[in-house]
Amino acid sequence: MAVEIRFRRPAEHEQLLALLTGKDGPFRANYEALLFAAALGRRKERRVEFEKSGEPIRYALIENRPYGDVLIDLIAAAEVPDDAKILGDDRLADRLKIFEDYANGGLHYLQGEINARGSRDLVAIVSSLVLDALTPAADQVDDPVKDMLDALEW
């Protein structure tokens, strides 16, 4: 019997995930919100470990999405650029751990933005963060994940 691969979501952010995927939220599913949060966490250099998790999510949901598993691989490769073996089949658990930590960091950052703006308009906040990421700052240093995503030409 094959073991189903799953990744964790931080229990601390269950309410935020519910808002992000709710009727007025910008995402349809938790895995979509976590993909965004991991990219945000990496962009903002916020990798936050956690112990307590909510219901795990099937990795197959990300594997079946365009670029879902690629994003996980890119984040891991950027995190440990001197370890090419991080992309090996036997290191998926390590890549998922990095992804989970960055997703948690991204959710922390997103919660801070919600608190600072005093707004519950999550679509506007997420849109603003996306536009922010697409607009290079004058003092912006090279971002290896952005460079890799640009190379994919999507």
RALIN-V882194 format. One record per helix or strand of 3 or more residues. SS is the DSSP state (a for helix, b for strand). FROM is the first residue (numbers start at 0). LEN is the number of residues. If there is no record, write none. Layout:
[[SS FROM LEN] [SS FROM LEN]]
//
This chain:
[[a 10 10] [a 29 14] [a 59 4] [a 67 12] [a 83 4] [a 88 29] [a 121 13] [a 143 9]]
//
